[in-house]
Amino acid sequence: MGPVFHFYTRLNLPLLLGRKARTIPELLAGLESAPGASVYYHTHRFLQQHHYLSPEPPNDFAFWVTASLGLDALGERLASVDTVKFRTIMSLRDKFVEILKTYTKETGSPSPQSPPGEEFHFLSCRTFILPTRHKARTLPEFLEVIRGVSINSIYFHMFEARLRLERGENDFSNWFEGIEKRDLAAEVARLDPYTMTLEGLRKVLIQKVGRHVQN
């Protein structure tokens, strides 16, 4: 008998950090000192809250730079960061810092200031990881559970486990590898979940796992 997969879910409690930015230099300074949980929150908040939208809206940094400062070109640069390519929160943060520093050097002009009330507020979140009653010992059992488990559970195992918890790969692929379903593990690892809704991601997982159950 192979390893048992235990399904978990999570609850997030947003936290104000008491730091805000009105200009690009202030945004840069805030990003350089923000904890990893804050960077994760601002790059995944839209995905968590608007899980029926596809493709996902931009990260908070891109949204604020465009909407509050009117810097469309910089906003596009920040929005184009491909989150799935990063294995750690710190490397993701470094990419945003690099973009902001490059912009500052290229322009050399004073940064516009956001209107009153539209400052960027740095937030973080406290995450509570909770066990569910669901578990799977075999691929058919996994398929049955994934059909009905909450999208919060799918989100946790596909996104948080890989990036915020830095487990190297999503939990599903790690388990498939552990039960010697290496082809399936590789297929799921190659997915770009940021281009799908969470329900769309569930459908893809059902499809891929279903094919391997039948074989």
C-alpha positions in Angstrom: 0.0 0.0 0.0 1.4 3.4 -1.0 1.3 6.6 1.0 -2.1 8.1 1.9 -3.0 11.5 0.5 -4.7 13.7 3.2 -6.6 16.6 1.8 -6.2 19.9 3.6 -7.9 23.3 3.3 -7.0 26.7 4.5 -8.5 29.9 5.9 -6.8 33.3 5.5 -7.0 36.3 7.9 -5.8 39.5 6.1 -3.6 41.7 8.3 -2.7 45.4 7.8 1.0 45.9 8.1 0.7 49.6 8.8 2.8 50.6 5.8 1.6 52.4 2.7 3.0 53.8 -0.5 2.1 56.9 -2.5 4.9 56.8 -5.1 7.0 54.2 -6.9 10.0 54.8 -4.6 7.7 54.1 -1.6 6.3 51.0 -3.3 9.8 49.8 -4.0 11.0 50.4 -0.4 7.9 48.6 1.0 8.4 45.6 -1.3 12.0 45.3 -0.3 11.1 45.1 3.4 7.7 43.3 3.2 7.5 39.7 4.6 7.1 36.9 2.2 3.5 36.4 3.3 2.7 39.9 2.1 4.2 39.3 -1.3 2.2 36.1 -1.5 -1.0 37.8 -0.5 -0.6 40.6 -3.1 0.2 38.2 -5.9 -2.6 35.7 -5.1 -5.4 37.7 -3.6 -7.3 38.1 -6.9 -7.0 34.4 -7.6 -8.4 33.4 -4.2 -11.2 35.9 -4.2 -12.3 35.8 -7.8 -11.8 32.1 -8.6 -14.4 32.1 -11.4 -12.5 34.6 -13.5 -10.1 33.6 -16.2 -7.5 34.6 -17.0 -6.8 35.9 -13.5 -6.7 39.7 -12.8 -3.2 41.2 -12.4 -1.3 41.2 -9.1 -2.1 44.1 -6.7 1.2 45.9 -7.6 0.3 46.1 -11.3 -3.3 47.0 -10.6 -2.3 49.9 -8.3 0.4 51.3 -10.5 -2.0 51.4 -13.4 -5.2 52.5 -11.7 -3.8 54.9 -9.1 -0.6 56.3 -10.7 -1.6 56.0 -14.4 1.6 54.3 -15.3 0.3 51.9 -17.9 3.6 50.7 -19.3 5.0 49.9 -15.8 1.8 48.3 -14.9 2.1 46.0 -17.9 5.6 45.0 -16.9 4.5 44.1 -13.4 1.4 42.3 -14.7 3.5 40.2 -17.1 5.5 38.5 -14.3 4.8 34.8 -14.8 4.3 33.6 -11.2 4.4 29.9 -12.2 8.1 30.2 -13.1 9.1 31.1 -9.5 9.8 28.4 -6.9 10.1 30.7 -3.9 8.4 33.9 -2.7 11.7 35.7 -2.3 12.6 35.1 -5.9 9.2 36.4 -7.0 9.7 39.5 -4.8 13.1 40.0 -6.3 11.6 40.1 -9.8 9.1 42.9 -8.8 12.0 44.8 -7.1 14.1 44.5 -10.3 11.3 45.8 -12.5 10.7 48.8 -10.2 14.4 49.6 -9.9 14.9 49.4 -13.7 11.9 51.7 -14.2 13.3 54.2 -11.8 16.7 54.2 -13.5 15.1 54.5 -17.0 12.9 57.4 -16.2 15.0 59.5 -13.8 12.0 61.7 -13.3 10.0 62.2 -10.1 7.3 59.6 -9.6 3.6 60.6 -9.7 1.8 60.5 -6.4 -1.4 58.6 -5.9 -4.5 60.7 -5.1 -5.6 60.9 -1.4 -7.3 57.7 -0.4 -5.7 55.6 -3.1 -2.4 54.8 -1.5 -1.1 51.2 -1.7 -1.6 49.5 1.7 0.7 46.6 2.3 -1.2 43.7 3.7 -0.2 40.2 4.8 -2.2 37.2 5.9 -2.3 34.7 8.6 -3.1 31.3 7.2 -4.8 28.5 9.1 -4.2 25.1 7.6 -7.1 22.7 8.4 -7.5 19.0 7.8 -10.5 17.7 6.0 -12.2 14.3 6.3 -11.1 13.4 2.8 -8.2 11.1 2.0 -7.1 8.8 -0.8 -5.1 5.6 -0.8 -5.4 4.9 -4.5 -5.8 6.8 -7.7 -9.5 5.8 -8.1 -10.1 7.1 -4.5 -8.3 10.3 -5.4 -10.4 10.8 -8.4 -13.6 10.4 -6.4 -12.5 12.9 -3.8 -11.3 15.5 -6.3 -14.7 15.6 -7.9 -16.3 17.0 -4.7 -13.6 18.5 -2.5 -13.8 22.2 -2.0 -11.9 24.6 -4.3 -10.2 25.9 -1.2 -8.6 22.5 -0.8 -7.5 22.4 -4.4 -6.1 25.9 -4.1 -4.1 24.9 -1.1 -2.5 21.8 -2.6 -1.8 23.4 -6.0 -0.7 26.9 -5.1 0.2 27.4 -1.4 2.1 24.1 -1.0 4.3 24.8 -4.0 5.2 28.5 -3.6 4.3 29.7 -0.1 5.3 26.5 1.7 8.1 25.9 -0.8 7.6 22.2 -1.2 9.2 22.2 -4.6 6.1 21.0 -6.5 2.4 20.9 -5.9 1.2 18.3 -3.4 -0.7 16.3 -6.0 2.3 15.8 -8.2 4.4 14.9 -5.2 1.9 12.2 -4.2 1.5 10.8 -7.7 5.3 10.5 -7.8 5.1 8.6 -4.4 2.6 6.1 -5.8 4.8 5.6 -8.9 2.5 7.5 -11.3 5.4 9.5 -12.6 3.8 10.4 -16.0 0.7 11.8 -14.2 2.9 13.6 -11.8 4.8 15.3 -14.7 1.6 16.2 -16.5 0.1 18.0 -13.5 3.5 19.6 -12.7 3.5 21.1 -16.2 0.1 22.8 -15.7 -0.1 26.5 -15.5 -2.9 26.9 -12.9 -2.7 30.7 -13.1 -4.4 30.6 -16.5 -7.5 28.7 -15.2 -10.3 29.2 -12.9 -10.2 26.9 -9.9 -13.2 25.0 -11.2 -11.5 24.8 -14.5 -8.4 23.4 -12.8 -10.6 20.8 -11.1 -12.0 19.7 -14.5 -8.4 19.4 -15.9 -7.3 17.3 -12.9 -10.4 15.1 -13.2 -9.6 14.6 -16.9 -5.9 13.8 -16.4 -6.4 11.5 -13.4 -9.3 9.8 -15.1 -7.2 8.8 -18.1 -4.6 7.2 -15.8 -7.3 5.3 -13.8 -8.6 3.8 -17.0 -5.2 2.7 -18.2 
